[in-house]
Amino acid sequence: MKFWILLFAVSTLFVACKQVPTKVYQSQPVTSKEAGGGIVISEKTVILDARPAFEYSLAHLNGAIHLRPEDFNQKESPFYGLLDADHFALARRLARLGITPETPVVVVGKGPQGYGEEGRMAWTLKYLGVKDVKFAAQEHFSLPLSTAEAPPKQNAPIWKPSEDETLQVSKADFLAQTKKSKTPADAVVIIDVRSSSDYLGKGGKEAIKTPDIGAINIPWTEFFTAKGLVNPNVKSRLESIGITAERKIFVIAWQGFESAAVTLALRDLGYSKAANFSGGYLQLSSRK
């Protein structure tokens, strides 16, 4: 009998020791700081980290919340580049992170070393109605780094998204606009922001044969500096080939990520009629 009592006691102790470890949070908020490039981080700023989970776990800006743009997209091919149709659900998710349309948000990513993830996340927020959104590579910021998970944010009130439909163009409108017969000065400009090798059909999966839509190829990395800020020098190149601020511009990539970043870069440079074809070549090449 004593043996069984002792065995029971040891088993109970073993189970107790297997409890899930307590999460470690970094409780110190980032204080108000000018980060350069027109980006200011204050106590009210929500920092989102759009990089892969492994890189976030290695080191991230103190207080940054890990959030991937893919989490807001549809999950079925060929619609990976399209936002989930339930925009209200997306807004509720942002509210649970303390984000409202009035919340200043900074999104960090990998800059030209990534695939436009921070730009796509920023584009998603702006499309849903968040007004003050900035983005750059993490290397741009001279702020404390942490390996600890960010403390949970206080939920913001539920809000209804106010979509900025000018930021994107649907497949139907894309095809209709690009087929219109207009003089060159009035025609829609299509900028293919894939790499030159993909554009020429010499790259990897993104080099799958795509429709000839008369696009101009300017790789998306040319729109940004090494630290992920908008490159002001690209504007002179655009103007040299007749792309002025008055022109309507459709930006396209494989599935709307790099093109989303470039759309916001163009808007920042004064091209107010720039729009992202978020479905990208993946949707354009599909019969669905």
N, C-alpha and C positions, 0 to 999 in steps of 0.2 A: 504493500500500500504506500509506504514511504517513497518507494521508487517512482510510482505514478504521480504522486504529489510533486516530487522534485521535477519530473519531466514536464508537467503542466506549467510549473513556475518558470522553467527555462524557456519553454515555447512562448509563453506570454511576453517575456522580456525580449525575445528575438523579434516578435511581431512589432512590438513598440519601437524597436530600434530601426525598423524599416519604413518609418513615416516619411512622407515626401518632404524634402528639405525646403526650408523657408526661402522664398525669393528674396534676393538682395536688390534693394532699390537705391538709386543715387538721389538723395533728398535735396541737395543744394541746387537751386535754380540758376540758370545763366543770368547774370546781371546785365543791365542795359549796356549795349556796346555797338559801335559803328563797325560793321564788317567790311565796308567798302563796296564799290560797285552798286551803290544805291540800296544796299541791304542793311537794315538796322534790326538788331535782335534785342528785345526788351523782355521784361518779366511777363508781358502779355502775349509774347510770340509763342506759337506752337511750332516746334521743329519736327519735321517728318524726315525720316531717313528711308529713301527708296532703294537702297542698295540690297544685294542679296543678303540673306539671313546670316551666313557665315561671316561676311565682312562686317556686318553690323555688330556681331558678337565679339569680334576682335577688338574693335574700338569705334566709338561713335561720339558725336558731340554730346556733352553733358545734358541730359534731359530729353534727348531726341527719341521720338517714338518710331518704331519700325513699321512701315506701311508700304506695301508694294502696289504699283499701279495695276498689275494683273488682277488683283483682288476685286477691282471695280469693273472688270470686263466680262463679256460673255465667254462661255466655256466651250463652245462648239465651233469647230472649223466649218466654214471659212470666216467666222465672225469674231475671231479672237481680238481684233482691233476695235470692236464696237463696245461702247459702254453697256453694262447691264441695263435692260429696259426699265427696271424699277428704280427710277431716279430718286424717289422718295426714300427707298430703303438705303440708298447710298448716302443720302443726306443724314439719315438717322445714325448711320455708322460714324459719320464725321462728328455728329453731335455728341456721341458717346466718348469721343476723344477731346471734347471741349471746344470743338470748332463750330463757329457760326459764320454767317456771311460777313460779319464785321471783324472777325478774328484775324490778326496778322499771322501769316503762315510763311515759313521758310522751308523749302524742300531741298535736301542735299542728296547728291548722288556721286557718280564717278566721272562726270564731265565727259570729255571726248574719249575716255577710256571705257565708257559704258556703251549703252545703246539708247541714250536719251531718256532713261527712266525717271530722272527728276523732272525733266521738262514735261513728260507725259503726265506725271502725277500733278504737276502744277496746272497743266492744261485741263485736267479732269476737275480740279477744284474750281478753276475759273469758269468752266462750262456750267457747273452746278450753281454758281452764283457767289462764290467766295471772292471778295473784291481785292484784298491785299495779299497777293501771293508772289513770292520771289523764289528763285532757285539758282543753285550753283553747285560746283563740286565741293566735297567736304574739305579738300585741300585749300580752298579759298579762305577758310575761317581759321583765325588764330584764337581759338577758344578751347577751354578745357575739354579733354576727351575722357571717356569713361567706358568701362566694360559692364557696368551695372545696368540692369533694366530700368527704364524710366518709371517713376512713380505714376500710379493711375491718375488720370485727369478727372476733375469734377465734370460730370455730365453737363452739357449745355442744353438749353431748351430745344425741343424738337422744332425743326424749321422746314418749310417747304422750299424745294429748290426752285430757283429762277433761272432757267437755262438760257445761256447766251448762244442762241442758234447760229450766230454769225461766225462762231469759232470752228464750225465743222461743215462739211458738205456731204450729202448722202450720195449713194451710188447713182441713183436716178438723176439727181441734179448735176452730178459730175459729168455723166454721159451727155445730158441734154446741153449743158453749157459748152462742153468741149466740141460738140458737133455743130454748134451754131456757125453760120457763115458771117464773118465780120471782117472788117479791115484789120490789119495787123495791130494797129494802135489800140483797137477796142477789144481784141481777142483776149480770152482768159489765158494767163500765163500759168503753165504747169511746171512746177519745179520738182524734179525727182531727186531726193536727198540721200539716196543710197550711195554706197561707195562707188567709185568709178569702175572697179572690176565687176561689181554686181550689175551696174547699169549696162556694161558692155557684154554681159553674159559670161564672164570669166570667173565669177566668184563661186560661193557655196550654194546653199539652198535658196538664198534670195536671188540667185541668178536664173531661177526657173524662168522659162520663156514667158514674157509678159507682153500684153498688148502694146502696139505702137501708138502712143497717144500724143506724140509730138512734144514730149517733155524735155526741158533743159536740165542737164545734170549738174548740180552743185552739191557735193557731199556735205552732209549735215554738220560735220565737224568744222567746216569753214565758217560757220555762223557763230562759233564760240571760241573763247580763248582757252588756254591750257587748263585754266581753273574753272571752266564752265560758265563764265560770264558772256553776255552777248558781245560779239566782236563788231565794233562800229565800222571797221574797215571794209566789211563785206558790202556795205551800202554803196560805195563808189563802184564796186564791180557790178552790182545790179544795175545801177544807173548807166554804166557804160554799154550795157547791152539792151538798153531801152526799158528796163523795168523800173518805172517811177512809182511814187507813192500813190498815184491815182489808179493804178492798174489793179484789177482783180486777180488774185493769185490763189491757186490750189496747190497745196503741198502734199506730196505722196511719198510713201516709203513702203516697206513690205507689209506691215500691219499697224501703221499709225502711231508708232512710238517716236522715232526720230523726227517724223513730220510734225508731230505735236509740239516738240521742243522748238523746231524751226518756225512754226506758226507763231509762237509767242515771241521768238526773237524778232521776226518780221514786224509784229505789232509794236514791239519796243522801239524799232527803228523807224516807225511812222507809217508802215504799210497796213493801214487799218482794214483793208479788204482781203487780207490773207486768211485762208481757212484750211483746216486740216481735213484731208480725206481719210478719216480714221479707219475705214475698212481696209485701205491700202490695196496693193496689188493682189494680196491673198483673196480679198473679196471680189476685186474687179475681174480676176481671172476665173472666178467660179460662176457656174450657171445657176446657183441657188439665189 
